[in-house]
Amino acid sequence: MTADSLAGLLAGRKVFDLGMDLYHGMPHHPMHSPFMYQMLRMHGDLMYGDGVTAAVDLFGMSCHTGTHLDGLGHFAKNLCLHGGVPVEQGQSKVEGLKACGIQEVAPILRRGILLDVAATRGVQILAPDHVIGPADLEAAATAANVQVRSGDVILVRTGWISLWPDSRKYYSIQSGQPGLNVEAARWATDQGAFCLGSDNFAVEHVPSPGNTMPVHIHCLVERGVHLLEVVNLEELARARTYDFLLVMVPLKIRGGTASPVRPLAIV
């Protein structure tokens, strides 16, 4: 593809970046590792010829830090993964999961839709105790004049990302945060959703009933539907853009339970 042909494909289109920056000190869930960064070699440490220098760095992180896509092997029920695969058939500290690893996810180019639940309810951000049910999703779809189709990626806006980068407020382990209940998740999966995403850290409401994470179990284990977490939906919402091409490519982390991603909405 030439530069001219690529420019022609993108002419008149706008690209929305839905990913959050990765940086030292960024918010992270207490269960997961922080983002760790170090500049190993700074400019001037090693000199090439004619005044040329190079810098080299490294980073480390949990696969669930920042904007990321959950693989189907992230959760299990009764020690069985999606498809009834027993976890003892293959998992290890070094090699990860033998089944349902994130490397099995092909590059994603699908229709995305934004369901702005916060705006539909007339608020900038939902209250921590707001449990999003099917009626909320239906109302947001009606307000946006969109209809879920099989294979769609559904992105649900709660407004919670506006609390970033205050880690205590954003992750709100004690006070909870708004999100979907399992009935809302079933509403989406029954219509053939490929993936459910949100601007909070779990997609579902937390704390979940009995701390059982029913949306994760329903989507990942029972239905094989991915979850996309910590997505920045603010620019899309301000532009009132509800229907778009979503491009997202998870890293091929062999055996991984998730992958950091940088989703792009192309309108």
C-alpha positions as CSV (number, residue, x, y, z in Angstrom):
1,M,0.0,0.0,0.0
2,T,1.4,3.4,-1.0
3,A,1.3,6.5,1.1
4,D,-1.1,8.0,-1.4
5,S,-3.5,5.1,-1.2
6,L,-3.4,5.0,2.6
7,A,-4.1,8.7,2.7
8,G,-7.0,8.1,0.4
9,L,-8.4,5.4,2.7
10,L,-8.2,7.8,5.7
11,A,-9.3,10.9,4.0
12,G,-12.1,12.6,5.8
13,R,-11.8,10.2,8.8
14,K,-11.0,11.0,12.4
15,V,-9.1,8.7,14.6
16,F,-9.8,8.6,18.4
17,D,-7.1,7.2,20.7
18,L,-8.9,5.2,23.4
19,G,-5.8,4.1,25.3
20,M,-4.2,5.5,28.5
21,D,-0.6,6.5,28.8
22,L,1.8,4.0,30.4
23,Y,4.2,5.8,32.8
24,H,6.0,5.4,36.1
25,G,3.6,6.1,39.0
26,M,0.4,5.5,36.9
27,P,-2.6,4.1,38.7
28,H,-2.7,0.3,39.0
29,H,-4.9,-2.2,40.8
30,P,-3.5,-3.4,44.1
31,M,-3.6,-7.0,42.9
32,H,-1.5,-6.2,39.9
33,S,2.0,-4.9,39.6
34,P,2.8,-1.2,38.9
35,F,4.2,0.0,35.6
36,M,8.0,0.0,36.1
37,Y,10.3,2.0,33.8
38,Q,14.0,2.6,33.6
39,M,16.3,4.4,31.1
40,L,19.1,1.8,30.9
41,R,21.4,3.8,28.6
42,M,21.0,7.6,28.3
43,H,22.3,9.8,25.5
44,G,25.9,10.3,26.2
45,D,26.6,7.0,28.0
46,L,27.9,5.5,24.7
47,M,29.2,7.6,21.8
48,Y,29.0,6.4,18.2
49,G,31.0,8.2,15.5
50,D,30.4,11.8,14.5
51,G,28.6,12.7,17.7
52,V,25.8,10.1,17.3
53,T,24.2,8.8,20.5
54,A,21.4,6.3,21.3
55,A,19.2,5.8,24.4
56,V,17.8,2.4,25.5
57,D,15.1,1.7,28.1
58,L,13.0,-1.1,29.6
59,F,9.7,-1.5,31.2
60,G,7.8,-4.1,33.3
61,M,4.1,-4.4,34.1
62,S,1.2,-6.7,34.8
63,C,-0.7,-7.7,31.7
64,H,-3.7,-6.1,33.4
65,T,-2.2,-2.6,34.0
66,G,-3.6,0.3,32.1
67,T,-5.8,-0.2,29.0
68,H,-5.9,-3.9,28.4
69,L,-7.9,-6.7,26.8
70,D,-8.7,-9.8,29.0
71,G,-8.0,-13.1,27.4
72,L,-10.5,-15.9,27.9
73,G,-8.1,-17.6,30.3
74,H,-8.1,-14.7,32.8
75,F,-10.9,-16.3,34.9
76,A,-12.0,-19.9,35.6
77,K,-15.0,-21.4,37.4
78,N,-14.5,-24.6,39.4
79,L,-11.0,-24.7,38.0
80,C,-12.3,-24.9,34.4
81,L,-11.6,-22.4,31.6
82,H,-13.8,-21.4,28.7
83,G,-14.9,-24.5,26.8
84,G,-14.7,-26.7,30.0
85,V,-10.9,-27.0,29.8
86,P,-9.5,-28.0,33.2
87,V,-6.8,-25.6,34.3
88,E,-4.6,-28.6,35.3
89,Q,-4.3,-29.5,31.6
90,G,-1.7,-26.7,31.3
91,Q,-0.7,-23.7,33.4
92,S,2.6,-22.9,34.9
93,K,4.4,-19.9,36.4
94,V,6.8,-19.7,33.5
95,E,4.7,-20.8,30.5
96,G,1.3,-19.4,31.5
97,L,-1.8,-21.0,30.1
98,K,-1.8,-23.8,27.5
99,A,-5.3,-23.0,26.5
100,C,-7.2,-19.6,26.2
101,G,-4.0,-17.6,26.2
102,I,-4.1,-14.0,24.8
103,Q,-1.9,-15.0,21.8
104,E,-4.9,-16.8,20.4
105,V,-6.7,-13.5,19.8
106,A,-6.5,-12.4,16.2
107,P,-6.1,-8.7,15.4
108,I,-9.4,-7.0,16.0
109,L,-11.1,-4.8,13.3
110,R,-14.7,-4.7,14.2
111,R,-17.7,-2.4,14.5
112,G,-17.6,-0.5,17.8
113,I,-20.5,1.2,19.5
114,L,-20.5,3.6,22.4
115,L,-23.2,3.4,25.0
116,D,-22.9,6.5,27.1
117,V,-24.9,5.5,30.2
118,A,-23.7,8.5,32.2
119,A,-24.9,11.0,29.5
120,T,-28.1,9.2,29.1
121,R,-28.8,9.6,32.8
122,G,-27.8,13.3,32.6
123,V,-24.6,13.1,34.7
124,Q,-20.9,13.5,34.0
125,I,-20.0,10.5,36.1
126,L,-22.2,7.7,37.6
127,A,-22.3,7.2,41.3
128,P,-20.1,4.5,42.8
129,D,-23.2,2.4,43.8
130,H,-24.8,2.6,40.4
131,V,-25.4,-0.8,39.0
132,I,-25.8,-0.8,35.2
133,G,-28.6,-3.1,34.1
134,P,-30.1,-4.0,30.7
135,A,-32.5,-1.0,30.9
136,D,-29.5,1.4,31.1
137,L,-27.9,-0.1,28.0
138,E,-31.1,-0.1,26.1
139,A,-31.7,3.6,26.9
140,A,-28.2,4.5,25.9
141,A,-28.5,2.6,22.6
142,T,-31.8,4.4,21.9
143,A,-30.4,7.8,22.7
144,A,-27.4,7.1,20.4
145,N,-29.6,5.6,17.7
146,V,-27.5,2.5,17.5
147,Q,-28.4,-1.2,17.5
148,V,-26.1,-4.0,18.7
149,R,-25.1,-6.4,15.9
150,S,-23.4,-9.7,16.2
151,G,-19.7,-9.3,16.4
152,D,-19.8,-5.8,17.8
153,V,-17.5,-4.4,20.5
154,I,-19.7,-2.6,23.0
155,L,-18.0,0.2,25.0
156,V,-19.9,1.5,28.0
157,R,-19.1,5.0,29.4
158,T,-19.6,5.6,33.1
159,G,-17.4,8.7,33.3
160,W,-15.1,7.0,35.8
161,I,-12.0,7.7,33.8
162,S,-12.3,11.4,34.7
163,L,-11.0,10.3,38.2
164,W,-7.6,9.3,36.6
165,P,-4.8,9.6,37.6
166,D,-5.9,9.6,41.3
167,S,-5.3,5.9,41.9
168,R,-7.2,5.7,45.2
169,K,-10.3,7.3,43.7
170,Y,-10.2,5.5,40.3
171,Y,-9.7,2.0,41.7
172,S,-11.9,2.7,44.7
173,I,-11.5,-0.7,46.2
174,Q,-13.4,0.1,49.4
175,S,-16.1,2.5,48.1
176,G,-16.8,0.6,44.9
177,Q,-17.4,1.9,41.4
178,P,-20.2,1.8,38.8
179,G,-20.4,-1.0,36.3
180,L,-22.5,-3.7,34.6
181,N,-24.4,-6.4,36.4
182,V,-24.6,-9.9,35.0
183,E,-28.1,-9.2,33.5
184,A,-26.6,-6.4,31.5
185,A,-23.8,-8.6,30.3
186,R,-26.3,-11.2,29.2
187,W,-28.2,-8.6,27.3
188,A,-25.0,-7.8,25.3
189,T,-23.8,-11.4,24.8
190,D,-27.3,-12.6,23.8
191,Q,-27.1,-10.1,20.9
192,G,-23.7,-11.5,19.8
193,A,-21.3,-9.0,21.3
194,F,-17.6,-10.0,20.6
195,C,-16.3,-7.9,23.5
196,L,-17.6,-5.7,26.3
197,G,-15.5,-2.7,27.4
198,S,-15.7,0.2,29.8
199,D,-13.8,3.2,31.2
200,N,-13.7,1.5,34.7
201,F,-11.2,-1.2,35.7
202,A,-13.5,-4.2,35.8
203,V,-16.4,-3.5,33.4
204,E,-18.7,-4.9,36.0
205,H,-19.9,-3.2,39.2
206,V,-17.5,-3.7,42.1
207,P,-17.7,-4.9,44.7
208,S,-19.6,-7.7,43.0
209,P,-22.2,-9.8,44.8
210,G,-20.3,-12.2,47.1
211,N,-17.1,-11.1,45.4
212,T,-17.8,-13.7,42.7
213,M,-17.2,-11.4,39.6
214,P,-20.2,-12.8,37.8
215,V,-19.7,-10.6,34.6
216,H,-16.2,-11.9,34.2
217,I,-17.4,-15.5,34.7
218,H,-20.3,-15.0,32.3
219,C,-18.3,-13.3,29.5
220,L,-14.9,-15.0,29.7
221,V,-15.8,-18.5,30.9
222,E,-19.3,-19.2,29.8
223,R,-19.7,-17.2,26.6
224,G,-16.1,-16.6,25.3
225,V,-16.6,-12.8,25.2
226,H,-13.6,-10.6,25.8
227,L,-13.5,-7.7,28.3
228,L,-11.7,-4.4,27.5
229,E,-10.9,-2.4,30.6
230,V,-9.6,1.1,31.4
231,V,-10.7,2.6,28.1
232,N,-10.7,6.4,27.6
233,L,-14.1,7.2,26.1
234,E,-14.2,10.9,26.9
235,E,-13.3,12.3,23.5
236,L,-15.7,10.0,21.7
237,A,-18.5,11.1,24.1
238,R,-17.8,14.8,23.6
239,A,-17.9,14.3,19.8
240,R,-21.1,12.3,20.2
241,T,-19.6,9.5,18.1
242,Y,-21.4,6.3,18.8
243,D,-20.6,4.1,15.7
244,F,-17.1,3.5,14.4
245,L,-14.5,1.0,13.3
246,L,-12.5,-0.3,16.3
247,V,-9.0,-1.4,15.6
248,M,-7.2,-3.2,18.4
249,V,-4.2,-5.6,18.3
250,P,-3.2,-7.5,21.5
251,L,0.4,-8.5,21.9
252,K,1.2,-12.2,21.2
253,I,2.1,-13.0,24.8
254,R,2.2,-16.8,24.8
255,G,0.1,-18.1,27.6
256,G,-0.8,-14.6,28.8
257,T,-4.1,-13.9,30.6
258,A,-4.3,-10.4,29.0
259,S,-2.5,-7.9,26.9
260,P,-2.0,-4.1,27.0
261,V,-3.6,-2.5,24.0
262,R,-4.1,0.9,22.4
263,P,-7.6,0.8,20.8
264,L,-8.3,3.2,18.0
265,A,-11.8,4.3,16.9
266,I,-11.9,5.3,13.3
267,V,-14.9,7.4,12.2
